[in-house]
């Protein structure tokens, strides 16, 4: 399977992302990603935690 973009909707997925305690580097506050790029077969994902621009 390849990486695909998904909205983080499932409670199980939210728990995975929350477990990393991501911090927005610009605001120094917890980041709450709503989307991720995920390869479930390899248990790998990418998230944007803040910044941009």
Secondary structure as a PSIPRED ss2 file (coil, helix, strand):
# PSIPRED VFORMAT (PSIPRED V4.0)

   1 X C   1.000  0.000  0.000
   2 X C   1.000  0.000  0.000
   3 X C   1.000  0.000  0.000
   4 X E   0.000  0.000  1.000
   5 X E   0.000  0.000  1.000
   6 X E   0.000  0.000  1.000
   7 X E   0.000  0.000  1.000
   8 X C   1.000  0.000  0.000
   9 X C   1.000  0.000  0.000
  10 X C   1.000  0.000  0.000
  11 X H   0.000  1.000  0.000
  12 X H   0.000  1.000  0.000
  13 X H   0.000  1.000  0.000
  14 X H   0.000  1.000  0.000
  15 X H   0.000  1.000  0.000
  16 X H   0.000  1.000  0.000
  17 X H   0.000  1.000  0.000
  18 X H   0.000  1.000  0.000
  19 X C   1.000  0.000  0.000
  20 X C   1.000  0.000  0.000
  21 X C   1.000  0.000  0.000
  22 X C   1.000  0.000  0.000
  23 X E   0.000  0.000  1.000
  24 X E   0.000  0.000  1.000
  25 X C   1.000  0.000  0.000
  26 X C   1.000  0.000  0.000
  27 X C   1.000  0.000  0.000
  28 X C   1.000  0.000  0.000
  29 X E   0.000  0.000  1.000
  30 X E   0.000  0.000  1.000
  31 X C   1.000  0.000  0.000
  32 X C   1.000  0.000  0.000
  33 X C   1.000  0.000  0.000
  34 X C   1.000  0.000  0.000
  35 X E   0.000  0.000  1.000
  36 X E   0.000  0.000  1.000
  37 X E   0.000  0.000  1.000
  38 X E   0.000  0.000  1.000
  39 X E   0.000  0.000  1.000
  40 X C   1.000  0.000  0.000
  41 X C   1.000  0.000  0.000
  42 X C   1.000  0.000  0.000
  43 X C   1.000  0.000  0.000
  44 X E   0.000  0.000  1.000
  45 X E   0.000  0.000  1.000
  46 X E   0.000  0.000  1.000
  47 X C   1.000  0.000  0.000
  48 X C   1.000  0.000  0.000
  49 X C   1.000  0.000  0.000
  50 X C   1.000  0.000  0.000
  51 X C   1.000  0.000  0.000
  52 X C   1.000  0.000  0.000
  53 X C   1.000  0.000  0.000
